Amino acid sequence: MTAFSGANVRLGFALAFKGPITIRRIELVGGSTGDKCVLPSADVGGCSANKVCPNGLCCSEYGWCGNTDTYCNSKCQSQCDLRPISGLRTCDSTPDPDPPSPAIPDPVSNPLDWVPSDQLKNGKFETDEFGSILDCGWSGMLALTYDDGPSPAFTPPILDALRDANVKATFFWLGSLVLKYGDVASRARNEGHHIASHSWSHPDLTKLSEADLANEVIWSEREIRNLVGLKPRFFRPPYISINQRVYNYLTNRGYRVILWSLDSKDWEDPTSPQDIINYYRDGAVSPSTRSYIAIQHDINPKSGNTENAAAVIRQVRANGFKPVPMYLCLNEYAYQGRIGFGRS
């Protein structure tokens, strides 16, 4: 049994436990003891209406403990019913004094209709040595992106989860598979998702001749243009293999080169579906000051599963982030052929 004694016990963070932890008792003002407050191990969901969080932390509608507006709102399930302490949060309590600013707009139902928002100005972007983009321009955003598809087996389950959660994502696809699996690609387009390029056949672009590099880029962009009506604006190089020559070629063709800042590691054999959730839980932190571009693969069964994809979305929201497509992450038009940029 672990007891915490003292006048004021304050917990001001979201919990991310590695293993089973139970808080047996908390002693509050003047040493008086409140009722037992039990937090089950994280592997059973974190909390519920009957399994409450430590004092001051709310159990979100998705079953995780925290003290931001994402956790403590009208939909939250419970908070620890101990003696109130000034400054601690309860369900539907006063919002945090410093919420992420500016407010993040919602994606549009058709990316072709997106116009860069006046709400998002002076974005701050982290880049690599060449200028490839690693995160979003505004805090609280997490761009959900999927590589290497489309796949008739694994893309549809992801689309189901995105539809049910009312979330839009960006798919960095191979032009050869867009051509091969047009029905799957058309469904993603029709459901309002953003399509970007990942080359034609997934080679290491840095090892190609100028002619082969051009073919990989141009063949893919033609298939995507046939799908959505405009040339893609965003490009992710296969294997994240980039050099100055490839970067210059892509940007000269009007592309934004996109890497990532949160790797789900779904491509690694030891990674389990729960590991993927844990990477989001532990890796996406500080929504008031940070943003992320996450990567998964819609050719992988661990990501291409409706339950797992839905769990990722719940975790992103529970961590205080808003899932967004890449065009909102950068506040730019989704495709080339439109003029105007949100980065400055």
MOZIMO-V984793 format. One record per backbone hydrogen bond with DSSP energy under -0.5 kcal/mol. CO is the residue of the C=O (numbers start at 1). NH is the residue of the N-H. If there is no record, write none. Layout:
[[CO;NH] [CO;NH]]
This chain:
[[1;3] [2;25] [3;5] [4;27] [8;10] [22;24] [25;4] [26;28] [26;34] [28;31] [29;32] [32;28] [36;38] [38;40] [41;44] [41;46] [42;45] [45;47] [48;51] [51;48] [54;57] [56;89] [57;80] [58;60] [58;66] [59;77] [59;78] [60;63] [63;47] [64;60] [65;15] [66;58] [68;71] [68;72] [71;73] [73;76] [78;59] [80;82] [85;88] [90;93] [96;99] [103;105] [110;113] [111;114] [111;334] [117;120] [119;121] [123;125] [126;134] [126;135] [132;128] [133;259] [134;293] [137;124] [138;141] [140;322] [141;292] [142;144] [142;324] [143;145] [143;294] [144;170] [145;296] [146;172] [147;298] [149;174] [151;155] [151;156] [154;158] [155;159] [156;160] [157;161] [158;162] [159;163] [160;164] [161;165] [162;166] [162;167] [163;166] [169;194] [170;146] [170;172] [171;173] [171;196] [172;148] [173;198] [174;177] [174;178] [175;179] [176;180] [177;181] [179;182] [181;185] [182;186] [183;187] [184;188] [185;189] [186;190] [187;191] [188;193] [189;192] [194;171] [196;173] [197;236] [199;175] [199;198] [200;176] [203;205] [204;207] [205;208] [209;213] [210;214] [211;215] [212;216] [213;217] [214;218] [215;219] [216;220] [217;221] [218;222] [219;223] [220;224] [221;225] [222;226] [223;227] [224;228] [225;229] [231;336] [233;256] [234;197] [235;237] [235;258] [237;240] [238;241] [240;242] [243;247] [244;248] [245;249] [246;250] [247;251] [248;252] [249;253] [250;253] [250;255] [251;254] [255;257] [256;235] [256;258] [257;133] [262;264] [262;295] [265;268] [268;271] [272;276] [273;277] [274;278] [275;279] [276;280] [277;281] [278;282] [279;283] [280;284] [283;285] [286;289] [286;290] [290;140] [292;143] [292;294] [293;261] [293;262] [294;145] [295;264] [296;147] [297;300] [300;303] [300;304] [303;305] [305;309] [306;310] [307;311] [308;312] [309;313] [310;314] [311;315] [312;316] [313;317] [314;318] [315;319] [316;321] [317;320] [321;323] [322;142] [324;144] [325;328] [325;329] [326;330] [327;331] [327;332] [329;137] [331;342] [334;233] [335;338] [340;333] [342;123]]
